[in-house]
Amino acid sequence: MKTNLLIIIGMTTMITISALIVVGIDHDKSINQNSSSHFDYKFTHSVTSEVYLGKTISEWQNESFDSLMSFHKIYGDAFFEQLGSLMVKNEMLNELDKQNIDVINPDFKVHSGMMLTSLPPHVSFEAFVNDTDGNTYRLSGMTNQAKVSKIGITPLKFFDTSQELPFDSILSQNNTIVIKKQNDDSVAIPRDLIISGNNDITVNFQNDLLVPIRIQSDGGGWKDPVWYGPVVLPLTTASMTFDRYGVYEWHARTLPVSGSIASDHMGGGQIDIIPDNTSKLTFHDKQQIGAAILKNSEIPWRAMGSGNDKGITLDFNRAILDALPNAKEYYKARAEQLIPFDVPIIIEEPDYNDNRK
């Protein structure tokens, strides 16, 4: 693998960079149990008459933190899960009204998903609804105490799975990965770069950050990576040439300051290079590349697994079957259509254990 800096900047800029390295900012991502500002939670305007444990939405929102925790002491985490489903559904109805989406069944069911282990817990929820115009939407949100996060509404897209797709349709638009600031984190876009080639494949790394970063292998640990890529100066681009197809997991790190080995993670991802003859790929490579293709797709999966001897496993929130009873069959066919080589697709059975009351 070769590296080549495409842009060199002057000494004045380098002095500025050195100052930026020394003055690093450490963002505290911890969540205090009495604070939910990191997720931008808020109270919801009540539009339903539903109650939980005999209390309305407004009454629950007037309860103190200590009062909520006393209910948790009696009912456990199920209390915040069931309270959250009431709150988040109400906010989903508010957001649907704002976006003028008229759902066929306003009494749709909300299903819980991930629960963070903080106390009180942060709980994610999903619902899938059909509107009167024939569209289907995925609704998502989180709750903490008696507050809700911003509701995400994503229209689902459906395709004729009997058609054979052109190979280029699954490839990334170009061979450039941009490392940039997004909210409080540094991220790589795209996270999963999918390109084709047999050898001497060039990938560009564009650094939109104000600190220099080094590209290196994700394998071997950050102190002793399997390979090093280029150092990319702030607001410049550097290239790296891969001499073979396959899967390359990588991350970007800041350069250690003098006398220290400390280095901050600044994002990372996976580079997936598909050869002309896909039969050359190992089963593990097919799993990883296939999973990357599905991650870049419109499929509304909840969890995905590719580190096994079975194939690619897809897990959906059970909410999807409320709106799309044939979701498992359709998304299995869609996944097989998107991946240009044979690898088993296993749709996991949704968890039907719903404690919402």
C-alpha positions as CSV (number, residue, x, y, z in Angstrom):
1,M,0.0,0.0,0.0
2,K,1.3,3.4,-0.9
3,T,0.5,6.9,0.3
4,N,0.8,10.2,-1.4
5,L,-0.1,13.7,-0.1
6,L,-2.1,15.6,-2.7
7,I,-1.9,19.0,-1.0
8,I,0.9,20.5,1.0
9,I,0.4,23.6,3.0
10,G,2.8,26.3,4.3
11,M,4.8,26.7,7.5
12,T,2.4,29.4,8.8
13,T,-0.4,26.9,8.8
14,M,1.8,24.2,10.4
15,I,2.4,26.6,13.3
16,T,-1.3,27.1,13.8
17,I,-1.8,23.3,13.6
18,S,0.8,22.7,16.3
19,A,-1.1,25.1,18.6
20,L,-4.4,23.3,17.9
21,I,-2.8,20.0,18.8
22,V,-1.7,21.3,22.2
23,V,-5.0,22.9,23.0
24,G,-7.2,19.8,22.7
25,I,-10.8,19.7,23.9
26,D,-12.1,16.6,25.6
27,H,-15.9,16.3,25.2
28,D,-17.6,14.6,28.1
29,K,-20.1,12.2,26.7
30,S,-21.3,10.9,30.0
31,I,-25.0,11.2,30.9
32,N,-26.0,12.5,34.4
33,Q,-29.0,10.7,35.7
34,N,-30.7,14.0,36.4
35,S,-29.9,15.5,33.0
36,S,-31.0,14.5,29.5
37,S,-29.7,17.6,27.6
38,H,-27.3,15.5,25.5
39,F,-30.3,14.0,23.7
40,D,-32.3,17.2,23.6
41,Y,-35.4,15.8,25.4
42,K,-38.5,17.8,25.9
43,F,-42.1,17.5,27.2
44,T,-44.7,16.5,24.7
45,H,-48.0,18.4,24.1
46,S,-50.8,16.0,25.0
47,V,-53.1,15.1,22.2
48,T,-54.3,11.7,23.4
49,S,-56.4,10.6,26.4
50,E,-54.4,7.5,27.0
51,V,-53.3,6.8,30.6
52,Y,-50.7,4.7,32.3
53,L,-51.2,3.6,35.9
54,G,-54.2,5.9,36.0
55,K,-52.2,9.1,35.1
56,T,-52.4,11.2,32.0
57,I,-49.5,12.5,30.0
58,S,-49.7,15.9,31.6
59,E,-49.9,14.4,35.1
60,W,-46.8,12.2,34.5
61,Q,-44.9,15.3,33.2
62,N,-45.6,17.1,36.4
63,E,-44.1,14.3,38.5
64,S,-40.8,15.0,40.1
65,F,-37.7,13.0,39.4
66,D,-37.9,11.4,42.9
67,S,-41.5,10.5,42.3
68,L,-40.7,8.8,39.0
69,M,-37.9,6.8,40.7
70,S,-40.2,5.6,43.4
71,F,-42.4,4.1,40.7
72,H,-39.3,2.5,39.1
73,K,-38.5,1.0,42.5
74,I,-41.8,-0.8,42.4
75,Y,-42.1,-1.8,38.7
76,G,-38.4,-1.9,37.6
77,D,-37.3,-0.8,34.1
78,A,-40.7,-1.9,32.7
79,F,-42.0,1.3,34.3
80,F,-39.9,3.6,32.1
81,E,-40.5,1.4,29.1
82,Q,-44.3,1.6,29.4
83,L,-44.3,5.2,30.4
84,G,-42.0,6.0,27.4
85,S,-44.3,4.2,25.0
86,L,-47.2,6.5,26.1
87,M,-45.0,9.6,25.8
88,V,-43.3,8.8,22.5
89,K,-46.6,7.7,20.7
90,N,-48.1,11.0,21.7
91,E,-45.2,12.9,20.3
92,M,-45.3,10.8,17.1
93,L,-48.9,11.9,16.6
94,N,-47.9,15.5,17.1
95,E,-45.1,15.2,14.5
96,L,-47.3,13.3,12.0
97,D,-49.9,16.2,12.3
98,K,-47.1,18.8,11.7
99,Q,-46.1,17.0,8.5
100,N,-49.7,16.5,7.3
101,I,-49.4,12.7,7.3
102,D,-52.9,11.2,7.7
103,V,-52.4,7.6,9.0
104,I,-55.0,4.9,8.4
105,N,-54.8,3.7,12.0
106,P,-54.1,6.5,14.5
107,D,-54.1,3.8,17.3
108,F,-50.9,2.3,15.9
109,K,-48.7,0.3,18.3
110,V,-45.3,1.5,19.5
111,H,-42.6,-1.0,20.2
112,S,-39.5,-0.6,22.4
113,G,-36.0,-1.3,21.2
114,M,-32.7,-0.4,22.8
115,M,-32.5,0.6,26.4
116,L,-29.4,2.3,27.8
117,T,-28.3,1.1,31.2
118,S,-28.3,4.6,32.8
119,L,-30.9,5.2,35.6
120,P,-33.4,6.4,34.6
121,P,-32.8,4.5,31.3
122,H,-33.0,6.0,27.9
123,V,-35.4,3.9,25.8
124,S,-35.7,3.8,22.0
125,F,-39.0,3.2,20.3
126,E,-40.2,2.5,16.7
127,A,-43.5,2.3,14.9
128,F,-44.4,1.8,11.3
129,V,-47.6,3.4,9.9
130,N,-49.4,3.4,6.6
131,D,-51.0,6.7,5.4
132,T,-54.1,7.3,3.4
133,D,-52.0,8.0,0.3
134,G,-50.5,4.5,0.3
135,N,-47.1,5.4,1.8
136,T,-45.4,3.6,4.7
137,Y,-43.4,5.6,7.3
138,R,-40.9,4.5,9.9
139,L,-41.2,6.5,13.1
140,S,-38.5,6.5,15.7
141,G,-37.8,8.3,19.0
142,M,-36.3,8.0,22.5
143,T,-37.5,8.8,26.0
144,N,-36.0,9.6,29.3
145,Q,-38.0,10.1,32.5
146,A,-41.2,11.6,31.1
147,K,-39.6,13.4,28.2
148,V,-39.2,12.6,24.5
149,S,-36.5,13.2,21.9
150,K,-37.2,14.6,18.4
151,I,-39.2,12.1,16.4
152,G,-37.7,10.8,13.2
153,I,-40.0,10.1,10.3
154,T,-38.6,8.2,7.3
155,P,-40.7,7.2,4.3
156,L,-40.0,3.6,3.2
157,K,-39.1,2.8,-0.4
158,F,-40.0,-0.4,-2.2
159,F,-38.6,-2.0,-5.3
160,D,-39.3,-4.7,-7.8
161,T,-37.1,-7.5,-6.3
162,S,-37.4,-9.6,-9.4
163,Q,-35.1,-7.2,-11.4
164,E,-31.4,-7.7,-11.8
165,L,-29.5,-4.6,-10.7
166,P,-26.5,-3.2,-12.5
167,F,-23.3,-3.8,-10.6
168,D,-22.5,0.0,-10.5
169,S,-25.7,0.7,-8.6
170,I,-24.2,-0.6,-5.3
171,L,-20.9,1.2,-5.6
172,S,-20.0,4.4,-3.8
173,Q,-20.2,7.5,-6.0
174,N,-16.4,8.1,-5.8
175,N,-13.3,6.9,-4.1
176,T,-13.2,9.7,-1.5
177,I,-13.9,9.4,2.3
178,V,-14.5,12.7,4.1
179,I,-13.6,12.9,7.8
180,K,-15.6,15.8,9.3
181,K,-17.2,17.1,12.5
182,Q,-20.8,16.0,13.0
183,N,-22.6,17.2,16.1
184,D,-19.9,16.5,18.9
185,D,-18.2,13.7,17.1
186,S,-15.8,13.2,14.2
187,V,-17.2,10.9,11.6
188,A,-16.2,9.4,8.2
189,I,-18.6,9.7,5.3
190,P,-19.3,7.3,3.9
191,R,-18.7,4.9,6.8
192,D,-18.7,2.0,4.4
193,L,-16.9,2.8,1.1
194,I,-17.8,0.2,-1.5
195,I,-15.7,0.3,-4.7
196,S,-14.4,-2.2,-7.2
197,G,-11.0,-3.3,-8.6
198,N,-8.4,-6.1,-8.5
199,N,-5.2,-4.2,-7.6
200,D,-3.7,-0.7,-7.2
201,I,-7.0,0.8,-6.1
202,T,-6.7,4.4,-4.9
203,V,-8.8,5.8,-2.0
204,N,-8.7,9.5,-1.1
205,F,-9.1,10.7,2.5
206,Q,-10.4,14.3,2.8
207,N,-9.7,15.8,6.2
208,D,-12.2,18.6,7.0
209,L,-11.0,18.8,10.6
210,L,-8.7,21.4,12.1
211,V,-6.1,18.9,13.3
212,P,-3.9,16.5,11.4
213,I,-4.9,12.9,11.4
214,R,-3.2,9.6,10.5
215,I,-5.0,6.8,8.7
216,Q,-4.3,3.4,10.1
217,S,-5.5,-0.2,10.4
218,D,-8.2,-1.0,12.9
219,G,-6.5,-4.4,13.4
220,G,-3.7,-4.8,16.0
221,G,-4.9,-2.1,18.3
222,W,-4.3,1.7,18.0
223,K,-0.8,1.4,19.5
224,D,0.4,-1.2,17.1
225,P,-1.8,-1.3,13.9
226,V,-1.2,-3.8,11.2
227,W,-0.6,-1.0,8.7
228,Y,-0.2,2.8,8.6
229,G,-1.7,5.0,5.9
230,P,-1.0,8.7,5.2
231,V,-1.0,11.6,7.6
232,V,-3.6,14.0,6.3
233,L,-3.1,17.7,7.2
234,P,-6.1,19.9,8.1
235,L,-8.4,20.9,5.3
236,T,-6.4,18.8,2.8
237,T,-6.6,15.4,1.0
238,A,-4.3,12.5,0.9
239,S,-4.5,9.3,-1.1
240,M,-3.7,5.7,-0.3
241,T,-3.3,2.8,-2.8
242,F,-4.5,-0.7,-1.9
243,D,-2.7,-3.4,-3.8
244,R,-5.4,-6.0,-3.4
245,Y,-9.2,-6.4,-3.3
246,G,-10.9,-7.3,0.1
247,V,-12.0,-5.6,3.3
248,Y,-10.0,-3.0,5.1
249,E,-11.1,-1.7,8.4
250,W,-9.5,1.6,9.4
251,H,-9.7,4.5,11.7
252,A,-8.2,8.0,11.9
253,R,-6.3,9.2,14.9
254,T,-4.6,12.4,16.0
255,L,-0.8,12.5,16.1
256,P,0.7,12.0,19.5
257,V,2.3,15.0,21.1
258,S,5.9,14.9,22.0
259,G,6.7,12.7,25.0
260,S,3.3,11.0,24.9
261,I,1.7,8.1,23.0
262,A,-1.8,9.4,23.6
263,S,-3.9,9.6,20.4
264,D,-7.6,10.5,20.0
265,H,-9.9,8.6,17.7
266,M,-11.4,10.8,15.0
267,G,-13.7,8.4,13.1
268,G,-13.2,5.4,11.0
269,G,-14.9,2.9,8.8
270,Q,-14.6,0.1,6.4
271,I,-13.3,0.0,2.8
272,D,-14.8,-2.8,0.7
273,I,-13.1,-3.5,-2.6
274,I,-15.0,-6.0,-4.8
275,P,-12.9,-7.8,-7.5
276,D,-14.2,-8.4,-11.0
277,N,-14.4,-12.1,-10.2
278,T,-16.4,-12.2,-6.9
279,S,-15.7,-16.0,-6.5
280,K,-12.2,-15.0,-5.3
281,L,-13.7,-13.5,-2.1
282,T,-13.6,-15.6,1.0
283,F,-16.9,-16.3,2.8
284,H,-15.9,-13.9,5.6
285,D,-15.2,-11.1,3.0
286,K,-18.6,-11.8,1.4
287,Q,-20.3,-11.4,4.7
288,Q,-18.5,-8.1,5.5
289,I,-19.0,-6.6,2.0
290,G,-22.6,-7.8,1.8
291,A,-23.3,-6.2,5.2
292,A,-21.7,-3.0,4.1
293,I,-24.0,-2.9,1.0
294,L,-27.0,-3.4,3.2
295,K,-25.9,-0.7,5.6
296,N,-25.8,1.7,2.7
297,S,-29.3,0.7,1.5
298,E,-32.8,1.8,2.5
299,I,-33.5,-1.4,4.4
300,P,-34.8,-0.4,7.9
301,W,-32.9,-3.1,9.8
302,R,-32.4,-2.8,13.6
303,A,-29.4,-5.0,14.0
304,M,-27.1,-6.8,11.6
305,G,-24.6,-9.6,12.1
306,S,-21.9,-10.9,9.8
307,G,-19.3,-12.5,12.1
308,N,-20.7,-16.0,12.1
309,D,-20.6,-19.1,9.9
310,K,-24.2,-18.8,8.7
311,G,-24.4,-15.7,6.6
312,I,-25.7,-12.2,7.1
313,T,-28.4,-11.9,9.8
314,L,-30.9,-9.1,9.8
315,D,-33.0,-8.2,12.8
316,F,-36.1,-5.9,12.5
317,N,-38.1,-4.2,15.2
318,R,-41.3,-6.2,15.6
319,A,-43.2,-2.9,14.9
320,I,-42.6,-3.4,11.2
321,L,-44.9,-6.4,11.0
322,D,-47.8,-4.2,12.2
323,A,-47.7,-2.3,8.9
324,L,-46.0,-4.8,6.6
325,P,-47.0,-8.4,7.4
326,N,-44.8,-9.7,4.5
327,A,-41.7,-7.6,5.6
328,K,-39.5,-10.6,6.3
329,E,-40.1,-12.1,2.8
330,Y,-39.7,-8.8,1.0
331,Y,-36.5,-7.6,2.8
332,K,-34.9,-11.0,2.4
333,A,-35.5,-10.8,-1.4
334,R,-34.3,-7.1,-1.4
335,A,-31.1,-8.0,0.4
336,E,-30.4,-10.8,-2.1
337,Q,-31.1,-8.5,-5.0
338,L,-28.6,-5.8,-3.7
339,I,-25.6,-8.2,-3.0
340,P,-23.9,-9.2,-6.3
341,F,-22.7,-12.6,-5.0
342,D,-24.1,-15.5,-3.1
343,V,-24.2,-15.2,0.7
344,P,-27.0,-16.5,2.9
345,I,-29.5,-13.9,4.2
346,I,-31.1,-14.8,7.5
347,I,-34.0,-12.8,8.8
348,E,-34.2,-13.1,12.6
349,E,-37.5,-13.7,14.2
350,P,-38.7,-10.4,15.9
351,D,-39.1,-10.4,19.6
352,Y,-42.8,-10.5,20.3
353,N,-42.5,-10.0,24.1
354,D,-44.2,-6.6,24.4
355,N,-44.9,-5.4,27.9
356,R,-46.6,-2.2,26.9
357,K,-50.0,-1.7,28.6
